[in-house]
Amino acid sequence: MPNSDTARALVLDDFIPYRLSITSNLVSEAVADTYEALFGLTIPEWRLVTVVTEAGGITQQQIGQQTRMDKVTVSRAAIALVERGLMQRHANPDDRRSHLLMLTDDGHTLYASVAPKALDLERRIFAGFSGAEVAQFVAMLRRIDAVTIDLVQESHGGIGDQRPRR
């Protein structure tokens, strides 16, 4: 399909980047509604909680690079989580200009409550697919990520980490 672009007219609903965006927005809306209703968390806040849990301690810049969120979104989410007592800033021994974000005990308790709900939501979304289909889908998404990263870097002259932001 993508190789026959010259013979194909652009139909937005069949345009794969558009379909990816629509699907991403629908899934994000379902996730956001669940996290907001149950835990009072936005999606960026939940991503921070999860990334900080996995990393133990991480800078906002590293979070932005890992999650593809812009620095303003990361900063706002971090401020909200610190204000709620779910996260703390600690001096970064490797770079005095930055801080490491770490979860508090309340943050760990929140994560322990949210993670099973996140996995259940994922299970419900993909219930109609086999394990092999899900694995293939994830592999395809990772390949799309890699190609897109290369395209974006190419358009920026190959300079720096210019990966697409979400």
C-alpha distance (Angstrom), angle and dihedral (degrees) to the residues before:
residue distance angle dihedral
M1 . . .
P2 3.85 . .
N3 3.85 91.0 .
S4 3.83 93.9 60.0
D5 3.82 95.6 60.5
T6 3.81 94.0 133.2
A7 3.82 92.4 60.4
R8 3.78 95.2 41.1
A9 3.79 127.5 82.4
L10 3.77 118.3 -139.8
V11 3.79 109.2 -103.7
L12 3.77 107.9 177.8
D13 3.80 96.0 -145.9
D14 3.82 89.5 54.3
F15 3.82 94.8 42.9
I16 3.81 104.3 110.0
P17 3.83 97.6 -145.8
Y18 3.82 88.2 53.3
R19 3.83 91.8 47.5
L20 3.82 89.8 50.2
S21 3.80 90.0 51.5
I22 3.82 94.0 48.1
T23 3.81 92.4 47.1
S24 3.79 91.7 46.2
N25 3.80 90.4 50.8
L26 3.81 92.4 48.9
V27 3.81 93.1 49.1
S28 3.82 91.1 44.7
E29 3.80 90.4 51.1
A30 3.83 91.5 52.2
V31 3.80 91.0 46.9
A32 3.80 93.1 45.4
D33 3.79 92.7 49.7
T34 3.81 91.2 50.4
Y35 3.82 96.5 45.7
E36 3.80 93.4 43.7
A37 3.81 94.2 47.7
L38 3.79 96.4 44.9
F39 3.80 103.7 31.2
G40 3.81 109.7 10.5
L41 3.82 91.0 -117.1
T42 3.77 130.3 139.9
I43 3.80 118.8 -142.6
P44 3.83 92.9 -105.0
E45 3.81 89.6 50.6
W46 3.80 91.3 50.4
R47 3.81 91.0 48.1
L48 3.80 89.9 52.5
V49 3.79 92.7 48.4
T50 3.80 90.2 50.7
V51 3.80 96.7 44.3
V52 3.81 92.0 46.6
T53 3.81 89.9 48.6
E54 3.79 91.3 51.8
A55 3.83 94.5 43.7
G56 3.79 99.3 38.8
G57 3.79 91.0 -145.2
I58 3.80 125.5 13.2
T59 3.80 139.5 162.3
Q60 3.78 123.5 -114.5
Q61 3.81 89.3 -116.4
Q62 3.80 90.9 55.1
I63 3.80 89.9 48.6
G64 3.81 90.4 52.8
Q65 3.79 91.6 50.2
Q66 3.79 93.4 46.9
T67 3.82 98.2 43.9
R68 3.82 98.4 32.7
M69 3.83 89.5 -127.4
D70 3.79 117.2 140.9
K71 3.79 119.0 -109.7
V72 3.82 95.0 -108.0
T73 3.82 91.4 55.7
V74 3.80 91.4 46.9
S75 3.81 91.5 47.2
R76 3.81 94.0 49.6
A77 3.80 92.1 47.8
A78 3.81 91.7 47.8
I79 3.82 92.1 49.5
A80 3.82 91.1 49.7
L81 3.81 92.5 48.9
V82 3.81 93.1 46.7
E83 3.82 90.1 48.9
R84 3.81 89.8 51.3
G85 3.79 90.6 51.8
L86 3.80 93.0 -116.7
M87 3.78 96.4 113.1
Q88 3.81 137.5 28.8
R89 3.78 134.0 -158.1
H90 3.80 116.7 -128.8
A91 3.78 129.6 -174.0
N92 3.78 111.6 -91.2
P93 3.80 107.6 -127.8
D94 3.81 90.4 -159.6
D95 3.83 96.9 50.9
R96 3.79 123.8 20.3
R97 3.82 90.8 -161.9
S98 3.79 92.4 66.6
H99 3.79 139.5 47.0
L100 3.76 132.5 -137.2
L101 3.77 115.9 -123.8
M102 3.80 114.8 -139.5
L103 3.78 132.3 174.9
T104 3.77 120.5 -111.4
D105 3.79 121.2 -136.9
D106 3.82 87.7 -92.7
G107 3.81 88.9 51.5
H108 3.80 91.3 53.1
T109 3.81 89.9 48.2
L110 3.80 90.0 51.0
Y111 3.80 91.5 49.5
A112 3.80 90.8 50.3
S113 3.81 88.3 54.7
V114 3.80 97.7 42.9
A115 3.83 100.7 42.5
P116 3.83 95.4 67.9
K117 3.81 89.9 48.5
A118 3.82 90.2 50.6
L119 3.80 91.6 50.7
D120 3.81 90.7 47.1
L121 3.80 91.1 51.5
E122 3.81 90.1 49.7
R123 3.81 89.8 49.0
R124 3.82 91.0 51.1
I125 3.82 93.5 48.0
F126 3.80 92.3 50.7
A127 3.82 98.8 34.4
G128 3.81 91.6 111.4
F129 3.80 93.0 56.6
S130 3.78 130.6 77.4
G131 3.79 121.0 -119.1
A132 3.81 88.9 -108.8
E133 3.82 91.6 52.6
V134 3.81 91.6 50.6
A135 3.81 91.7 47.5
Q136 3.81 90.5 49.3
F137 3.81 90.9 47.6
V138 3.81 91.9 51.8
A139 3.80 90.6 47.2
M140 3.80 90.0 51.2
L141 3.81 91.6 49.1
R142 3.81 90.0 52.2
R143 3.81 90.3 50.3
I144 3.81 90.5 49.1
D145 3.82 88.7 50.2
A146 3.80 91.6 52.3
V147 3.81 94.4 48.4
T148 3.80 91.7 45.2
I149 3.81 92.0 49.9
D150 3.80 89.1 53.0
L151 3.82 92.0 48.2
V152 3.80 92.6 49.6
Q153 3.80 92.4 46.8
E154 3.80 89.2 48.4
S155 3.79 90.9 52.7
H156 3.82 89.2 50.8
G157 3.78 92.8 50.4
G158 3.81 92.7 -99.4
I159 3.79 90.8 -72.8
G160 3.78 121.6 148.2
D161 3.75 130.3 -39.0
Q162 3.80 101.1 -36.6
R163 3.79 97.2 160.2
P164 3.79 117.1 156.3
R165 3.78 115.7 -88.7
R166 3.81 123.7 -133.1
